[in-house]
Amino acid sequence: MDLTQKKKEADSIISKFLPEESGYDKTLVQAMNYSVRVGGKRLRPILLSSFAKMYGAREKEYTPFMAAIEFIHTYSLVHDDLPAMDDDMLRRGNPTTHAKFGEAMGVLAGDGLLSEAFTIMSHRVTAAVATDLVAGIRAAQAMEIIAGKAGLNGMVGGQSLDVESDKAGRDITEDEIDYIYENKTSALLEASMMSGAYLGGAESEDIDLIRRAGSALGRAFQIRDDILDITGDEKTLGKSVGQDAKNGKSTYASIHGIEESEKTVKSLTDEACGYICKLSGVRDEEERKFVLELFGTLTERNS
């Protein structure tokens, strides 16, 4: 299955978990569903499913987590776009959630998506424990890693430093940039990959290699974003470009330049692929091959 097919599969699965648009909170649900449906690469659910399949997990064991990880990623984007944060009006070539539904509903839509993600995961943990204790433990492990990587010691922690440094109007150090990239971007990729592997029963040695791969991939992915913010085309990207320079924001690319940044992206991608090649408990080699190809596609992209 190629990336286009994988994305189509992910879209179909995620759509089944979207809440019904009815009742007094209909507008809120419409804002939540709009945020998810507006598009995206579906990178995190695709990675989660690939690593789950790589270790032999069953479909019913990983599909709820695919929806949950995409809901969490989407909530983070909805909140990133708010006036108090990046104040963006365009996302994936469409109006951002707050631009379409208002700022207050944008806040609530993000809150709702995050809550729904944990409802979906907890339902799966409960169902698994009731029928298969081993599957239940694996589901709980997957939920735990997603919760940790999405929160204070992960995505939210990275975002907090990013926002704080922006508001202070100061240049940030390279150590701070590394911290932001590792937590704001890498953490949720690590969570996607590691949770999928947990659901398939991967051993701790492989889990650690997968964590390292996700860390390297995330940093490469973010540096590519930095490059595209300088060199990219708004129509191709589906979002505003030149925002970092406009806001006086220091990034890896602004400090090291395009040429050096391209070399770093290549080096980090090779590092990530190296870790995946070392995995010893893989049961589906076709999925490993797909993941290796996907890493290259992501870090060489122009959109």
C-alpha angles and dihedrals in degrees: 000000000000128000094267091054091045091053092048089051091049092049091052093049095045092049090061090062098049112116121248116265101232142100131039092319094052094120091052092050090047089054091048094048093044089054091055098039096048088087140248139167094281084219097153098050090043091053091046093052093045093053091044090053091043088064098038104259117163122245095248089054098057108026095079089053091051089059093043095052091048091049090052092047091048093049089054091053093047090053093042089058095053120114090248090057123028096338094218122169098189129060125167090348093304136092112281117249095259091046090056102035105022133262098278092051089047090058092047093045090057091047091049094050092050092049092047090052092058092043090055093048095045091050089054093048091050093048093047095049090051093058109021121019094198092052088046093054091048091050090050090050090051091050092048094053092047091049092050096046092046096051145054095321093043138022098356092046091052091047091051093059091044092053094042094052092046093051092046089055093223135130113255126223124249089249089056091048090052090050092050094047093046093050106028095045113010097046097068092044089052089049092052094050098039095045091052090051091047090054089055093048099251117180121250094254091059092043090057092049089049091051090053091047091051091049093053093043092051094051091048090048092051094047088051087054089052090052093048091050086061102036104020132107118240094220092051094044096043091222140072118287131205091039095129093055091042090054094042090242121165115227135169090259095049091052100041102027130236099286096051091042091054089053091050092050090053092047094049092046091052089049092052092048090049091059092049091051089055095057108121105188100057114137099181112052093181090064091049089052091049092051092051091051091046092054090058093046092052097049095043095047126125096202 
